[in-house]
């Protein structure tokens, strides 16, 4: 039993050269992505609320509703070769962020670099994931994600003052990850080109359980990922300490990912229920009357298990559909969750960190109640 589990968890996912290349691309690309995220979040939080809001609002809008459907649509309607040209073409204006410019320019440039990477990743992994071991295959992608994130946060924390070097290195590693994805990206299935826009529209407006969970994850990401470095800065940590916190969080995530993948394979949605529920004690730990390092250590454990369980479970649910239209709807729905929560709760963080913690707690309770309610029925397969 143990040997079979270890084989399914660690050996079988890597037995495919295409999946192995996907995991390698994930490592390099996420290293660059998290290096840039830590750098921008840290600098923008110090610059002021307006700059922080402007950057993330533009990034989420350009990345989600604008770029995502176009990038998936090029792949579905025109094939892999045209998609490769389009994705690489997005990188060229992205390097304009190396030129000193405003917050809006940096956000747009980062969107042009990061979205081709994430779109190519989802197309590649969903195309090469198998029906009988999808949970473990997605979990291994999260392990590669964790290793890349640790690397990116470590570099970002150590070299936060070298802005242009970090931006150049971040973009270069994301470009390398994209290149690996593009070499193994599977071709679209026959008929997906004509079906793309109707499929995208149907999943975007489906009002089913998958849609509700994805919008919920968008708000979840605001608190536990995108704004976390800024929140740690307000709590009195420095860039290196914030990088260490993120390193510990994603490092622990690589340890729990195989167990979560096993739970996902059971198909009973327990990972989604417990993932949403454990979000609450993660933020409650920040209210304990103990030193900040102790509070962070406790919170990291719950943050890690929560984000990994919810993310792996939800990604697996979307990958079951195996269509570019559904994946485009997923990313757009994430933006629909991220933008409102960003606009609503960044001002709260500038009022006081205590208020921000209470808001995160309240959101956690609402998310947990919704998830426990909607996961009582099966996730639709179509």
C-alpha positions as CSV (number, residue, x, y, z in Angstrom):
1,X,0.0,0.0,0.0
2,X,2.8,2.5,1.0
3,X,4.9,1.5,-2.0
4,X,1.9,2.0,-4.4
5,X,1.1,5.4,-2.8
6,X,4.7,6.6,-3.2
7,X,4.8,5.4,-6.8
8,X,1.5,7.2,-7.6
9,X,2.6,10.3,-5.7
10,X,6.2,10.8,-6.8
11,X,7.2,8.4,-9.6
12,X,4.2,8.2,-11.9
13,X,3.7,11.9,-12.4
14,X,7.3,12.3,-13.6
15,X,7.2,9.3,-15.9
16,X,5.9,11.4,-18.7
17,X,8.6,13.6,-20.4
18,X,5.9,16.2,-21.1
19,X,4.8,16.5,-17.5
20,X,8.5,16.5,-16.4
21,X,9.1,19.5,-18.7
22,X,6.0,21.1,-17.4
23,X,7.2,20.8,-13.8
24,X,10.6,22.2,-14.7
25,X,8.9,25.2,-16.4
26,X,6.8,25.7,-13.4
27,X,9.9,25.9,-11.2
28,X,11.7,28.5,-13.3
29,X,8.6,30.6,-14.1
30,X,7.3,30.7,-10.5
31,X,10.7,31.7,-9.2
32,X,10.6,34.7,-11.5
33,X,6.9,35.4,-10.8
34,X,7.3,35.4,-7.0
35,X,10.6,37.4,-7.2
36,X,8.6,40.1,-9.0
37,X,5.6,39.9,-6.7
38,X,7.7,40.3,-3.5
39,X,9.6,43.2,-5.0
40,X,6.6,45.1,-6.3
41,X,4.4,44.4,-3.3
42,X,7.2,45.6,-0.9
43,X,8.0,48.7,-2.8
44,X,4.4,49.7,-3.6
45,X,3.3,49.3,0.0
46,X,6.0,51.8,1.1
47,X,5.0,54.1,-1.8
48,X,1.4,54.5,-0.6
49,X,-2.1,53.1,-0.9
50,X,-2.8,54.7,-4.2
51,X,0.2,53.1,-5.9
52,X,-0.5,49.7,-4.4
53,X,-4.2,49.8,-5.5
54,X,-3.3,51.1,-9.0
55,X,-0.7,48.5,-9.6
56,X,-2.7,45.4,-8.6
57,X,-6.0,46.7,-10.1
58,X,-4.5,47.3,-13.5
59,X,-2.5,44.0,-13.3
60,X,-5.7,41.9,-12.4
61,X,-7.8,43.7,-15.1
62,X,-5.3,43.4,-17.9
63,X,-4.4,39.8,-16.9
64,X,-7.9,38.4,-16.4
65,X,-10.7,39.8,-18.5
66,X,-8.5,41.2,-21.2
67,X,-5.4,39.0,-21.9
68,X,-6.6,35.6,-20.7
69,X,-9.5,35.1,-23.2
70,X,-7.3,36.4,-26.1
71,X,-4.4,34.1,-25.3
72,X,-6.6,31.0,-24.9
73,X,-8.5,32.0,-28.0
74,X,-5.4,32.2,-30.1
75,X,-4.4,28.7,-29.0
76,X,-7.9,27.2,-29.6
77,X,-8.7,28.9,-32.9
78,X,-5.2,29.1,-34.6
79,X,-3.2,26.2,-33.1
80,X,0.1,25.7,-31.2
81,X,2.4,27.4,-33.7
82,X,0.5,30.7,-33.8
83,X,0.0,30.5,-30.0
84,X,3.8,30.2,-29.6
85,X,4.4,33.3,-31.7
86,X,1.7,35.3,-29.8
87,X,2.9,34.2,-26.3
88,X,6.6,35.1,-27.1
89,X,5.4,38.3,-28.7
90,X,3.9,39.4,-25.4
91,X,7.3,39.2,-23.8
92,X,8.8,41.9,-25.9
93,X,6.8,44.9,-24.6
94,X,7.0,43.4,-21.2
95,X,10.6,44.2,-21.0
96,X,9.6,47.9,-21.1
97,X,9.3,47.6,-17.3
98,X,13.1,47.7,-17.2
99,X,12.8,51.3,-18.3
100,X,11.9,53.7,-15.4
101,X,8.2,54.4,-15.7
102,X,5.0,54.8,-13.8
103,X,3.1,52.2,-11.7
104,X,0.5,51.6,-14.5
105,X,3.3,50.9,-17.1
106,X,4.9,48.4,-14.7
107,X,1.6,46.6,-14.1
108,X,0.8,46.3,-17.8
109,X,4.3,45.1,-18.6
110,X,4.2,42.5,-15.8
111,X,0.8,41.3,-17.1
112,X,2.2,40.8,-20.6
113,X,5.1,38.7,-19.3
114,X,3.2,36.7,-16.6
115,X,-0.1,35.8,-18.4
116,X,1.5,33.9,-21.3
117,X,3.3,31.8,-18.8
118,X,0.3,30.9,-16.7
119,X,-1.9,30.3,-19.8
120,X,0.7,28.0,-21.3
121,X,1.1,26.2,-18.0
122,X,-2.6,25.4,-17.6
123,X,-2.9,24.3,-21.2
124,X,0.1,22.1,-20.9
125,X,-0.7,20.4,-17.5
126,X,-4.4,20.0,-18.3
127,X,-3.5,18.4,-21.6
128,X,-1.0,15.9,-20.1
129,X,-2.8,15.1,-16.9
130,X,-4.4,11.6,-16.7
131,X,-7.8,10.8,-15.4
132,X,-6.7,8.1,-12.9
133,X,-3.9,10.1,-11.2
134,X,-4.8,13.7,-11.8
135,X,-4.7,14.7,-8.1
136,X,-1.0,13.6,-7.7
137,X,0.0,15.1,-11.0
138,X,-1.4,18.5,-10.0
139,X,0.2,18.1,-6.6
140,X,3.6,17.6,-8.2
141,X,3.1,20.8,-10.1
142,X,2.4,22.5,-6.7
143,X,5.7,21.0,-5.4
144,X,7.5,22.5,-8.3
145,X,5.6,25.7,-7.6
146,X,6.8,25.6,-4.0
147,X,10.4,25.1,-5.0
148,X,10.3,27.9,-7.4
149,X,8.6,30.2,-5.0
150,X,11.2,29.5,-2.3
151,X,13.9,30.4,-4.8
152,X,12.2,33.6,-5.9
153,X,11.4,34.8,-2.4
154,X,15.0,34.1,-1.3
155,X,16.4,36.1,-4.1
156,X,13.8,38.9,-3.7
157,X,14.4,39.2,0.0
158,X,18.2,39.3,-0.4
159,X,18.3,41.7,-3.4
160,X,15.2,43.8,-2.9
161,X,17.3,47.0,-3.2
162,X,18.6,46.0,-6.7
163,X,15.4,46.8,-8.4
164,X,16.4,46.6,-12.1
165,X,18.5,43.5,-11.6
166,X,15.6,41.7,-9.9
167,X,13.1,42.8,-12.6
168,X,15.5,41.5,-15.3
169,X,16.1,38.2,-13.6
170,X,12.4,37.7,-12.8
171,X,11.4,38.3,-16.4
172,X,14.2,36.1,-17.7
173,X,13.3,33.1,-15.6
174,X,9.6,33.5,-16.5
175,X,10.6,33.5,-20.2
176,X,12.6,30.3,-19.6
177,X,9.6,28.6,-17.9
178,X,7.4,29.7,-20.8
179,X,9.8,28.3,-23.3
180,X,9.7,24.9,-21.6
181,X,5.9,24.9,-21.7
182,X,5.8,25.8,-25.4
183,X,8.0,22.9,-26.3
184,X,5.5,20.3,-24.9
185,X,2.2,22.2,-25.3
186,X,-0.4,19.7,-26.8
187,X,-2.4,20.8,-29.9
188,X,-6.0,21.7,-29.4
189,X,-8.6,19.1,-30.1
190,X,-10.6,19.1,-33.3
191,X,-13.6,21.5,-33.0
192,X,-12.2,23.5,-30.1
193,X,-11.6,26.5,-32.2
194,X,-15.2,27.1,-33.2
195,X,-16.4,26.1,-29.7
196,X,-14.1,28.4,-27.8
197,X,-16.1,31.5,-27.3
198,X,-19.5,29.7,-26.6
199,X,-17.6,27.4,-24.2
200,X,-15.9,30.4,-22.5
201,X,-19.3,32.2,-22.2
202,X,-21.1,29.1,-20.8
203,X,-18.6,28.5,-18.1
204,X,-18.3,32.2,-17.2
205,X,-22.0,32.4,-16.7
206,X,-22.7,28.9,-15.4
207,X,-23.6,29.8,-11.8
208,X,-22.5,26.4,-10.7
209,X,-20.4,25.3,-7.8
210,X,-17.1,25.5,-9.7
211,X,-17.8,29.2,-10.6
212,X,-18.6,30.1,-6.9
213,X,-15.4,28.4,-5.7
214,X,-13.3,30.1,-8.2
215,X,-14.6,33.6,-7.4
216,X,-14.1,32.7,-3.8
217,X,-10.5,31.7,-4.5
218,X,-9.9,35.1,-6.1
219,X,-10.7,36.9,-2.8
220,X,-8.7,34.2,-0.9
221,X,-5.6,35.0,-3.1
222,X,-5.8,38.7,-2.2
223,X,-5.4,38.0,1.5
224,X,-3.1,35.0,1.5
225,X,-0.9,35.7,-1.5
226,X,-0.8,39.0,-3.3
227,X,-1.1,41.3,-0.4
228,X,0.7,39.1,2.2
229,X,4.2,40.7,1.7
230,X,2.6,44.2,2.1
231,X,0.8,43.0,5.2
232,X,4.0,41.7,6.7
233,X,5.6,45.0,6.0
234,X,2.9,46.7,8.0
235,X,3.4,44.2,10.8
236,X,7.0,45.5,11.1
237,X,9.1,42.9,9.2
238,X,11.7,43.7,6.6
239,X,12.0,42.4,3.1
240,X,14.3,39.5,4.0
241,X,11.9,38.4,6.9
242,X,9.0,38.5,4.5
243,X,10.9,36.4,2.1
244,X,11.6,33.9,4.8
245,X,8.0,33.7,5.8
246,X,7.0,33.0,2.2
247,X,9.8,30.4,1.8
248,X,8.6,28.6,4.9
249,X,5.0,28.7,3.7
250,X,5.6,27.3,0.3
251,X,8.3,24.8,1.6
252,X,5.8,23.3,4.0
253,X,3.3,23.2,1.1
254,X,5.6,20.8,-0.8
255,X,5.4,18.4,2.1
256,X,1.6,18.3,2.3
257,X,0.9,18.3,-1.4
258,X,1.2,14.5,-1.9
259,X,-1.3,13.8,0.9
260,X,-3.7,16.4,-0.6
261,X,-3.3,14.9,-4.0
262,X,-4.4,11.6,-2.5
263,X,-7.5,13.1,-1.0
264,X,-8.4,14.8,-4.3
265,X,-8.2,11.4,-6.0
266,X,-11.0,10.2,-3.8
267,X,-13.3,12.7,-5.5
268,X,-15.3,13.7,-2.3
269,X,-14.2,17.3,-2.2
270,X,-12.8,17.0,1.4
271,X,-9.8,19.1,0.4
272,X,-12.0,22.0,-0.6
273,X,-14.0,21.9,2.6
274,X,-11.0,21.7,4.9
275,X,-9.0,24.0,2.9
276,X,-11.5,26.8,3.3
277,X,-12.0,26.0,7.0
278,X,-8.3,26.1,7.9
279,X,-8.1,29.6,6.5
280,X,-9.9,30.9,9.7
281,X,-7.3,29.7,12.3
282,X,-4.5,31.0,10.1
283,X,-5.7,34.6,10.6
284,X,-6.9,34.0,14.2
285,X,-3.3,33.1,15.1
286,X,-2.3,36.6,14.2
287,X,-4.4,37.8,17.2
288,X,-2.6,35.7,19.8
289,X,-0.8,37.6,22.6
290,X,2.6,36.1,21.7
291,X,5.6,37.5,19.9
292,X,5.2,38.1,16.1
293,X,7.6,35.2,15.1
294,X,5.4,32.8,17.1
295,X,2.2,34.1,15.6
296,X,3.7,33.9,12.1
297,X,4.9,30.3,12.7
298,X,1.4,29.1,13.7
299,X,-0.2,31.0,10.9
300,X,2.2,29.6,8.3
301,X,1.1,26.1,9.1
302,X,-2.6,26.8,8.6
303,X,-2.0,29.1,5.6
304,X,0.0,26.4,3.9
305,X,-2.4,23.5,4.3
306,X,-5.4,25.8,3.5
307,X,-4.0,27.2,0.3
308,X,-2.6,23.9,-1.0
309,X,-5.8,22.0,-0.3
310,X,-8.1,24.5,-1.8
311,X,-5.8,25.2,-4.8
312,X,-5.1,21.6,-5.8
313,X,-8.7,20.6,-5.4
314,X,-10.0,23.5,-7.5
315,X,-7.4,23.2,-10.2
316,X,-8.2,19.4,-10.5
317,X,-11.9,20.2,-10.9
318,X,-11.2,22.6,-13.8
319,X,-8.7,20.3,-15.5
320,X,-11.3,17.6,-15.7
321,X,-13.0,19.8,-18.4
322,X,-9.9,19.8,-20.7
323,X,-11.1,22.8,-22.8
324,X,-9.4,26.1,-23.5
325,X,-12.7,27.9,-23.0
326,X,-13.2,26.5,-19.5
327,X,-9.6,27.4,-18.5
328,X,-10.1,31.0,-19.9
329,X,-13.3,31.3,-17.8
330,X,-11.4,30.1,-14.7
331,X,-8.8,32.9,-14.9
332,X,-11.4,35.5,-15.7
333,X,-13.5,34.4,-12.7
334,X,-10.4,34.6,-10.5
335,X,-10.1,38.3,-11.5
336,X,-13.7,38.9,-10.8
337,X,-13.0,37.8,-7.2
338,X,-9.7,39.5,-6.9
339,X,-10.5,43.1,-8.1
340,X,-13.4,43.8,-5.7
341,X,-11.6,42.5,-2.7
342,X,-8.5,44.4,-3.6
343,X,-10.4,47.7,-3.9
344,X,-12.3,47.0,-0.7
345,X,-9.6,45.8,1.7
346,X,-6.4,47.5,0.8
347,X,-7.7,50.7,2.4
348,X,-8.5,48.6,5.5
349,X,-4.8,47.6,5.7
350,X,-3.8,51.2,5.7
351,X,-6.2,52.0,8.5
352,X,-4.8,49.3,10.9
353,X,-3.4,45.8,10.7
354,X,-5.8,44.7,13.4
355,X,-8.8,45.7,11.2
356,X,-7.3,43.9,8.3
357,X,-6.9,40.7,10.3
358,X,-10.6,40.9,11.4
359,X,-11.7,41.4,7.8
360,X,-9.7,38.4,6.7
361,X,-11.2,36.4,9.5
362,X,-14.7,37.4,8.5
363,X,-14.0,36.5,4.9
364,X,-12.7,33.1,6.1
365,X,-15.9,32.3,8.0
366,X,-18.0,33.3,4.9
367,X,-15.9,31.3,2.5
368,X,-15.9,28.2,4.8
369,X,-19.7,28.3,5.1
370,X,-20.2,28.6,1.4
371,X,-17.7,25.8,0.6
372,X,-19.2,23.4,3.1
373,X,-22.6,24.1,1.6
374,X,-21.8,23.9,-2.1
375,X,-19.5,20.8,-1.9
376,X,-22.4,18.6,-0.7
377,X,-23.2,18.0,-4.4
378,X,-20.8,16.7,-7.1
379,X,-18.8,19.2,-9.2
380,X,-20.3,19.1,-12.7
381,X,-18.1,17.3,-15.2
382,X,-19.2,19.4,-18.2
